Amino acid sequence: MRKRIVAGNWKMNTSIEDGSKLAEEVSKLVLDLGNTDIGVAIAPPFTHLATIANIIDSEKVCLAAQNCASEESGAYTGEVSASMLKKLGVDAVIIGHSERRSYFKEDHATLTKKVNLVLKHNMKLIFCCGEVLDERDQGIQNDIVKKQLEESLFHLSAEEMDNCRIAYEPVWAIGTGRTASPEQAQEMHAFIRSLVKTKYGDSVAESTTILYGGSCKPSNASELFSNPDVDGGLIGGAALKADDFVGIVKSF
Ligand code: PGA
């Protein structure tokens, strides 16, 4: 059985005080859930990671980062390396989020370097892919997602894929309140799984966790997660309220 996961991407939100409080609340609510096989992760801003590492129980809540540098170390002003994150207690890194691709011009080559560094430093990878609205309107969403995976992810070995989760996030659904329909999500997730199968075979495809992201909230999560190929969510806005976020975890 593949791992089901709900991960919260806080983006550039919360002060250190508010973020610490949010992490504490999430931690407590997750603890209250008792024994669950659903993996829960939070990705606060870089500045909060060291503090929050000491707040959460790492057995229950995985600490993730939203990005890392594409280089190992050196004269890269303002960057944070994968090894620095690992030393802070970070367990997973989100790479290839559409906001990084579009606002910060991260291309396939840059993303490939980041993917390699995350895995080299023994962290899990949450690799984002997804089409923009115009691409969906043209009906080329499958080609776009295929290219994103082929160019920055499918160079990995089958063993490395073990530490990789894929997040399908249609860009037109991120922060817009417009969620992909459960059918649209399932269709793309099944397609992504078929690509993993073609490249790595049945067993890797069956064990790869594929998350959905884009205006996922407590009211639509269970419908999305009830699809056979949707293994959880990458949550933005709704991850900023502990009740909503854990409500999404509960909707499995
Ligand atoms: P959203 O963001 O839930 O606010 O749409 C999702 C994401 O960008 O990961």
Boltz pocket constraint, residues with backbone or C-beta under 6 A from the ligand:
constraints:
  - pocket:
      binder: B
      contacts: [[A, 9], [A, 169], [A, 173], [A, 174], [A, 175], [A, 176], [A, 177], [A, 213], [A, 214], [A, 215], [A, 216], [A, 234], [A, 235], [A, 236], [A, 237], [A, 238]]
      max_distance: 6.0
